[in-house]
Amino acid sequence: MNDLMSFRTAMLETKISPKSKFFERVWENFCSQKFSQRPSHLLSQFPPLSPKQRDQLLTYAALLKHSRSHSFASWDSDEKGFEIHFRDSFLTIPKETPTRFLDVGSGAGVPGIIYSILWPNTQSILLESQKKRCAFLEKALSELDLHDQVSVLCGRAEVMAHDPALRESFDLVTARALAPFPQFLEYTAGFVRVEGTLHALRGEKDSNALSEHSILLKKFHLEATHQTSYKLNTDTPTSRFIFLLKKTAPWPHTLPRNNNQIRGTGKTVVNISNAIGLGRLQH
């Protein structure tokens, strides 16, 4: 309780209350945007928000702004903060609402907390390996009254993916800009149930990831069902990419490997295949 009180006090002292007129004005301007660049397979319009959801999103924005002092989230200005965290999440949220959702490498909770607010009937888990960030996420969930819907799991993905309670049990697993693409697949896909979806949010350097790693995707029992690019705004020179990957079969117990193995042999498909005994790679 003392931690939560000091958290609220710090927010007020930095003058970033979600009830401030400036904050509200920036938010209203943000919400008035048409989001014309939203990929067609995602939400067709700005999600309708209940008063509770609106308050939760505003409060979370204030929490993110405060967290910049701990380097949990980038927030150069309110306009920029809303764009890189909230606009990006609204542009990428999947159209189908999952029953059970996991955000791997959640960091400060983007997009996991934002998705969870927009999906009030979805049970969500935020997986993060750094204890300080886990503590921030726990405090954020308390501030947002989300503890009945969302939980924080503090641990490493490649370890937690072997937990029977978590392994291949999520309808949707997402991660934003987590690790090089081959390593990202091994960190995350173990949580996806068969016929479930791995939702990959990637930068421009991964524009050709699906073709470059097509053999690995097949070996990992992942089938690309959709890919699209988008930009945060018309002034942004670089594109971002969304890949939707369907899990087609259960993983062998050898996956995922430990972190040293993933990082040490995760640079080439041949190394990965040899390390986990998948046999000779052929197209």
N, C-alpha and C positions, 0 to 999 in steps of 0.2 A: 504493500500500500504506500509506503514512504517513497519508493521508487516512482510509482505512478504520480504521486503528488509533486515530486520534484520535476517530473517530466512535464506536467501541465504548467508548472511555474516557469520552467525554462521557455516553453512556447510563448507564454504571455510576455515574458521579459524581452524576447526578441521581436515582439510586436508582429506576430504572424498568425494571430487568431483567425480561424476560418470565418468568424463573424465580422471581420473588419470590412469596411466599405470597399477599400481598394481590392482586397482579395476577392470579394464577391463580384466586383465589376469585371475583373480579369476573367473570372470563372464564367460569368454570363456571356461575355464576348466569345470565350472559347466554345461554349455550348451552342452559340448561335451559328457557328460555322456549319457548312453543308456537308463537309467530309466527302466531297465529290470524287476523291481518289480512292475511296474504300473499295477494295477488291470485290468483285461481284459475288464470289462464293461466301463472303462474310456477311455480317449484318448489313441490310440494305439502307439503313438510315441510322442516325444517332439514336442510341438506345433510350427508350422512354424511361425516365427515372422517377421513382417514388420520392416523396420528401425525405424518407429515411436514407435512401441510397444517395441522394444529393448531399445530405449532411455528412454521411460517411465519406464520400469522395472528397468533399471540402476539408474535412478533418484530416484525412489521410494526406492530402496535399500539404497541409500545414506541418504534419509530422515529417514528411519527406524534406520539406524546406529546413526544418530544424535539424534534421539528421546530417545535413551537409557539413556541419562542424565536426562530425565524426567520420566524414568521407564515405558515408553509406550510400548517398545518392547525389548526383549532380543537380544543382539548382542555381544557375547563374542569375536568373531573373524569374519572376512569376510567369511571364509569358513563355519563356524557354522551358521552365520546369513543367508547365502544363503540356507543352508540345511533346517533349522527349519522353515523358512518362505516361501521361494520360491520352494524348492523341495517338501515340504509338500503340497503346493498349486497345483503344477503341477501334483502330484500323485493323488490328490483328486478331481480335477475339473471334473464335470459331462460331459459325452459325448454329451448329447443333450444341445444345446444352448437355454436358455430361452429368452422370450421376455421381461419379467419383473422379476427382481431379488432383494432379500432383504438379507442383512447380519445382523443378530441380535447379539448385543453385539460386535460390530465391533472392538472396542479397537483402535489399530493403523492401522486398515484397512486390516488385514489378516484374511481370504483370500479374502475379498470383493473387495479391490482395484485390487489385482492381477487377480482375475476372470474377473473383469470389463475391464481391459486392454486387456485380451485375448478374450473378447467378445465385440468388439467395437460397435456392433449394438444392444446391450442389454441396456435397461434403468435400472439403479441400484440405490438402496437406502442403505446407511450405517446407521444403527440404533445404537446409543450409548447413554448411560444415563449420563456419566460423562462429564461435560462442558469442562474441559481442553482437554480431548481426542477429543471431537467434534471440538474444535478449531484447534487441530493438523490435523484432517481429512480435514477440510475446507482449510487449508493452503496447504496440500498435493495435494488436487484436483486442486488448482490454479497452483501449480508448475507443475503438470502433464497435465494441459490443459484438464481436464475431467469434468468440471462443466456442460457442455451441455449434458453429458451422465449420470453422477453420482451426487447424492445429499446426503447431510448429514441431518439426523433427530435426534435431541437431545431430548431424552425422554425415559421413561421406557416402555419396551415392553408390559407389561400387561395393560398399559393405552392406548398406541397407537393402540393396537389390536382391540380396540372398535371404532376407528375412521373409519367412513364409506368409506373414501377414501383409506384406507389401509387394512381394514378387508377382508380376503379371496380374495385378489386381485393379488397375486403373483404366477407365474408359479413355481418358485423355491425359497425356503427359506433355508438359511444355518446358522449354528452357530458352532463355534469351541470350544469344551470343556466348554460349558456354563451350569453351575449349575448341580446338580444331575439329573439323567435321567428323573424321573417323573416331576420335576419342569421344566426342559428343554422343555418337550413336551408342557406344559401349556403356557410357555412364547412365544413359536414360532408358534405352529400349527394354531393359530387364523389368521395368515397372509396368510396361504396357501389357494389358491383357490381349489374348488372341482375338483378333478382329477389332481391337482398340486402335487408337490413333496417337502417333508421336507427332507433335506440333513443333516444328523447328523454326525458330526465328533467327535468321542469319544476315550477315552483312554482305556487302557487294563482292568481297573476295570469294564468297561461296556461290557466286552466280551459276557456276557450272558444276556444283557439288554432286548433283544427282547423276550426271553422265560420267564424271570423273570417278565416282565411287559406286558405280552400278553393280559391279561384282560383289563388293562388300555388302551392299544393301541386300542382295540376294542371299548371301551367306548368313546374314543376320535375320533373315525372314522378314524383311521390310519391303513393302511395295509402295512406290510413290503414287498417290491418288490425285494429288493436285500440287501445283506450284504457281506462284505468282510473285510479282514485284510491286513495290509501292514506294512512294516518297512521302516524307513527313509534310513537305510543303513544296510549292513551285520553285522556291529559291534553293532547295537542296540539290546539290549536283549529283549526289550518289543515291543509288537505289538500295532498298532493303528487300529481303526475300522471305517468303513463307513457304515451307514445304510441309505437306501433310503425308505422313507415312503410315500405312496400315500394317499391323503385325499379323502375319499369316500363319505362324506356327510357334509352338513353345520353344524357348531357348534351351540349349544344353546346360547342364549344371556347371560347366566350366566357365560360363559367362555370367556376369562380367568378371574379368581378372582383377588382381589387386592394382592399386594405383601406379606402382612402379612399373608393372608390366604394361599397363595401358599407355603410360607416357613413354616408356622405353621402346616399345615395339609398335606404337600406334601411328608411325609415319607412313607406312606403306601397307597396301593390302596383302602383299606376300608375307610380310612379317607377322601381321595379325593372324592370317590363316594358319601359318606354321605354328604360332604360339598357342593357338587354341585347338589345334588338331582338326581343322576343317578339311584338310587334304589339299590336293593340287587345285589351284584356281584355274578355271576355264570359263570362257564366255558361254 
